[in-house]
């Protein structure tokens, strides 16, 4: 059709370790596992193609989960990263729009670099510090979620005090971040617009 095609790669983290086995001692190792997916532009009909001059800004959503198949503890830190390619995106137009933790969505006011805290009590005895760091000159985005002890406001030490438990109920162990970004002007027909996130 000669239109630009948006490609948002889905990347499941391939190296989540198997559930650890006891080593014969009185302790057993614990681990979390956070695979992620990235979702990009879809037209109202569900197409990934963008008709010429029909869309200026595209929205992305990056989802992360503490996979219940592999996880044996809560996740204390989740580090989500994405790098926008200046060949396809206008890096000056990046705007974070929201983040979600355990079904609780926090709408953002458009501030590009920010630090917020979310109190997870009483369900989880943790405060989550959420940082968004964006480097316009490189297109690098980093969302850093860190579990803090409510009493000390220091990183949590109890393995089960992380903000993201194993996702056994389909909600409590899942989160996502959202942003929008402008497309570069003058992209030729047939251009593929790749984007890949990791955590």
Secondary structure, 3 states (H helix, E strand, C coil): CCCEEEEECCCCCCCCCCCCCCCCCCCCCCCCCEEEEEECCCCCCCCCEECCCCCCEEEEEEEEEECCCCCCCCECEEEEEEECCCCCEEEEEEEEEEEEECCEEEECCCCCCEEEEEECCCCCCCEEEEEEEEECCCCEEEEEEEEECCCCCCECCCCCCCCECCCCCCCCCEEEEEEEEEECCCCCCCCEEEECEEC
